[in-house]
């Protein structure tokens, strides 16, 4: 949800993989073509997930850190946007909407 509005309800909006300090993701653009993505490193501090972007469909985001508070319930991770730091080390959190997301374990 963004600013209290639910988006992509019941639809797969991204595929995210986390493993041993590294993450990658890919997802669709606004027309539904699966051609966006990124990857980088992550660390966990308490209940905060910090992802540092090293590769991205948007080159200007490389070096940015995204901070999300999280809670794990069963096989689902619930995240709430906390902070974003640009590659220059500047806090740019105020430029982004408060958002929440849910990551569910893939059932193969």
TORKOL-4160 file (C-alpha; in steps of 0.2 Angstrom, whole numbers, padded with zeros to 4 digits, m for minus):
108
<pt num="1" X="0000" Y="0000" Z="0000"/>
<pt num="2" X="0006" Y="0018" Z="m0003"/>
<pt num="3" X="m0001" Y="0032" Z="0007"/>
<pt num="4" X="m0015" Y="0021" Z="0013"/>
<pt num="5" X="m0020" Y="0015" Z="m0005"/>
<pt num="6" X="m0019" Y="m0003" Z="m0009"/>
<pt num="7" X="m0010" Y="m0007" Z="m0025"/>
<pt num="8" X="m0007" Y="m0023" Z="m0035"/>
<pt num="9" X="m0019" Y="m0032" Z="m0023"/>
<pt num="10" X="m0018" Y="m0050" Z="m0026"/>
<pt num="11" X="m0006" Y="m0049" Z="m0040"/>
<pt num="12" X="0012" Y="m0054" Z="m0041"/>
<pt num="13" X="0021" Y="m0037" Z="m0043"/>
<pt num="14" X="0040" Y="m0043" Z="m0040"/>
<pt num="15" X="0050" Y="m0058" Z="m0038"/>
<pt num="16" X="0064" Y="m0056" Z="m0025"/>
<pt num="17" X="0078" Y="m0068" Z="m0020"/>
<pt num="18" X="0088" Y="m0065" Z="m0004"/>
<pt num="19" X="0103" Y="m0076" Z="0000"/>
<pt num="20" X="0118" Y="m0074" Z="0012"/>
<pt num="21" X="0119" Y="m0055" Z="0011"/>
<pt num="22" X="0114" Y="m0053" Z="m0007"/>
<pt num="23" X="0097" Y="m0049" Z="m0015"/>
<pt num="24" X="0090" Y="m0048" Z="m0033"/>
<pt num="25" X="0073" Y="m0044" Z="m0039"/>
<pt num="26" X="0064" Y="m0041" Z="m0056"/>
<pt num="27" X="0047" Y="m0036" Z="m0060"/>
<pt num="28" X="0035" Y="m0028" Z="m0073"/>
<pt num="29" X="0034" Y="m0010" Z="m0080"/>
<pt num="30" X="0018" Y="m0001" Z="m0080"/>
<pt num="31" X="0013" Y="m0010" Z="m0096"/>
<pt num="32" X="0016" Y="m0027" Z="m0089"/>
<pt num="33" X="0032" Y="m0031" Z="m0097"/>
<pt num="34" X="0044" Y="m0040" Z="m0085"/>
<pt num="35" X="0060" Y="m0029" Z="m0089"/>
<pt num="36" X="0064" Y="m0020" Z="m0073"/>
<pt num="37" X="0076" Y="m0027" Z="m0060"/>
<pt num="38" X="0091" Y="m0024" Z="m0048"/>
<pt num="39" X="0103" Y="m0032" Z="m0036"/>
<pt num="40" X="0114" Y="m0028" Z="m0022"/>
<pt num="41" X="0118" Y="m0032" Z="m0004"/>
<pt num="42" X="0108" Y="m0033" Z="0012"/>
<pt num="43" X="0110" Y="m0033" Z="0030"/>
<pt num="44" X="0098" Y="m0035" Z="0045"/>
<pt num="45" X="0100" Y="m0024" Z="0060"/>
<pt num="46" X="0087" Y="m0029" Z="0073"/>
<pt num="47" X="0070" Y="m0028" Z="0064"/>
<pt num="48" X="0077" Y="m0017" Z="0050"/>
<pt num="49" X="0082" Y="m0023" Z="0032"/>
<pt num="50" X="0095" Y="m0012" Z="0024"/>
<pt num="51" X="0097" Y="m0015" Z="0005"/>
<pt num="52" X="0111" Y="m0007" Z="m0004"/>
<pt num="53" X="0108" Y="m0006" Z="m0023"/>
<pt num="54" X="0123" Y="m0011" Z="m0034"/>
<pt num="55" X="0114" Y="m0015" Z="m0050"/>
<pt num="56" X="0098" Y="m0007" Z="m0056"/>
<pt num="57" X="0087" Y="m0004" Z="m0071"/>
<pt num="58" X="0088" Y="0014" Z="m0065"/>
<pt num="59" X="0107" Y="0018" Z="m0065"/>
<pt num="60" X="0104" Y="0034" Z="m0054"/>
<pt num="61" X="0099" Y="0023" Z="m0040"/>
<pt num="62" X="0115" Y="0013" Z="m0039"/>
<pt num="63" X="0123" Y="0016" Z="m0022"/>
<pt num="64" X="0107" Y="0021" Z="m0014"/>
<pt num="65" X="0102" Y="0012" Z="0003"/>
<pt num="66" X="0084" Y="0007" Z="0006"/>
<pt num="67" X="0079" Y="0004" Z="0024"/>
<pt num="68" X="0063" Y="m0005" Z="0029"/>
<pt num="69" X="0057" Y="m0011" Z="0046"/>
<pt num="70" X="0050" Y="m0029" Z="0045"/>
<pt num="71" X="0040" Y="m0042" Z="0054"/>
<pt num="72" X="0040" Y="m0060" Z="0050"/>
<pt num="73" X="0023" Y="m0070" Z="0052"/>
<pt num="74" X="0024" Y="m0088" Z="0047"/>
<pt num="75" X="0031" Y="m0088" Z="0029"/>
<pt num="76" X="0027" Y="m0070" Z="0026"/>
<pt num="77" X="0038" Y="m0054" Z="0028"/>
<pt num="78" X="0029" Y="m0038" Z="0031"/>
<pt num="79" X="0039" Y="m0022" Z="0027"/>
<pt num="80" X="0036" Y="m0004" Z="0030"/>
<pt num="81" X="0047" Y="0009" Z="0022"/>
<pt num="82" X="0058" Y="0018" Z="0034"/>
<pt num="83" X="0072" Y="0028" Z="0026"/>
<pt num="84" X="0082" Y="0030" Z="0009"/>
<pt num="85" X="0100" Y="0037" Z="0008"/>
<pt num="86" X="0106" Y="0042" Z="m0009"/>
<pt num="87" X="0124" Y="0038" Z="m0016"/>
<pt num="88" X="0130" Y="0055" Z="m0009"/>
<pt num="89" X="0125" Y="0050" Z="0009"/>
<pt num="90" X="0110" Y="0062" Z="0009"/>
<pt num="91" X="0094" Y="0057" Z="0018"/>
<pt num="92" X="0081" Y="0058" Z="0004"/>
<pt num="93" X="0067" Y="0049" Z="0014"/>
<pt num="94" X="0055" Y="0064" Z="0013"/>
<pt num="95" X="0055" Y="0063" Z="m0007"/>
<pt num="96" X="0046" Y="0046" Z="m0006"/>
<pt num="97" X="0029" Y="0040" Z="0000"/>
<pt num="98" X="0027" Y="0029" Z="0015"/>
<pt num="99" X="0024" Y="0012" Z="0008"/>
<pt num="100" X="0021" Y="m0006" Z="0015"/>
<pt num="101" X="0024" Y="m0022" Z="0006"/>
<pt num="102" X="0022" Y="m0041" Z="0009"/>
<pt num="103" X="0034" Y="m0054" Z="0004"/>
<pt num="104" X="0028" Y="m0072" Z="0003"/>
<pt num="105" X="0038" Y="m0088" Z="0002"/>
<pt num="106" X="0036" Y="m0095" Z="m0015"/>
<pt num="107" X="0027" Y="m0111" Z="m0016"/>
<pt num="108" X="0035" Y="m0122" Z="m0029"/>
